[in-house]
Amino acid sequence: MSELDNPRRRTRPEDSSEDEEANNTLLPTPQTGFSENAKGRYRSRVDQYGTKADWPREPLYQVGETVYLQIAGRQQPAGPYVIVSNDFENATYQLQRLDNGQRHPVAVPETSLRVPSS
């Protein structure tokens, strides 16, 4: 097949990358012998990263929703509370009591919140 018959030929043959390839510095080839101090740049391969970001998701509870707070050591949750704000990154919520409007002193983790079952 001649160059003219090939539909995938270069559109501008004068733009050759041969000069660029000649100027690229190649990394040294690995030594065949063992070395206690092999000079060069190395990296490892990993399947998972220790600081991998989680996929974004919607909060389980919405601002303005009525919830109850499960306190460790108690059989029944305390409340009702209303959610006034949420910290999406830490999955925590700021709560306010419905009866007197007093704010809960600390941010509450998502795992401690309860809603009535239907």
N, C-alpha and C positions, 0 to 999 in steps of 0.2 A: 504494500500500500504506500503510495507516494505521500509526501507531506501535503500536497494540495488536496488529496482525496480524504485526508483525515479531518473530520469536522471538529475535533478537539485540539487543534493546533494552537499555538500562541497567536494572539491577535496582533502583537507588536514584537516580532522576533528580535528587534534591535535592543529591547529591554532585557538583557540577559542578567542572570544572577550569578554568573561565574565569578565576577570580581568580588562579590560579597562573600561567596563561599571560600574564596582564597584568603580573605582577610580574617575570617573567624578563627579564633584560637581554639584548638581542640584540647580537651582535657587529656592528661597523660593516661596512657593505658595502664590498667592494673598490673602490678608486678606478679610474676608467676611464683616467686618464692615467698615464704612466710616472713613477716616483719613485725617486730614488737611495736614499732613506731611508724605506721604507714601514713605518710604525709598525703594530704589532699582534703577535699571537702566531702563529707558523707552525710547521709540522712537515713532515717529508718522509714519503714512502711508501717502504716497502722490501719486497722479496720475501724476503730472507734477512737474518738478524741475524749480526753478527760474533761475538757471544758466545752463540750458540745452544747450548743443552744437547743432548748426544747422547741418544738413546733408551737407556734402561737395558737392559743385557743381562747374561747370566750370564758369569762368568769362563770363559775357555777351559780353564783347568786348576784342579783342585780341591785343597784342602788335604789332605795325606796322599798325593798322587799322586807316583809316581816319574817324574822327568824328567831330561833331559840338557841341558847348557848349551852352546850354540853360541858359540864365542869367535872373534872376527874374526881372520882370517889362518890359522886351523887348518882342516884338512880334515875331521876328525872331532870331534864334540862331546865335552865333558868330563862325567864323571859316573860313577855315578848320584847324583842328589840327590833329596831329598824336599821337597815344598813344606810349609813350616811356617805361613805366613800369606800373605795377599794384601792389596794395597791396591787396592780396587775402582776408585776414582776415577782413579788414575794407571796402572792396568793393570800393576802391578809385583808381584813376588813375593819373599818371603824364603825362601832355600833352606838346606838343611842336608845335608852329605855323609852318605851312608849308611854308609860304612866306619868313620869315626871320630867322627861326630856334630858335626863342626866347622861352624859357620854361615858362609855366604858373607858377605863383608864389606859388600856393598852390595845394595840391592834390584835385582832383575833384571827388565828389561822383558819383557812377554809375547812379543815378537817374537824373543827370544833363546832361548826354550825349545823343546825337541824331545822327542818321544816316539818309541819304536820303532815302525816301520811294521809292519803285520801281514802 
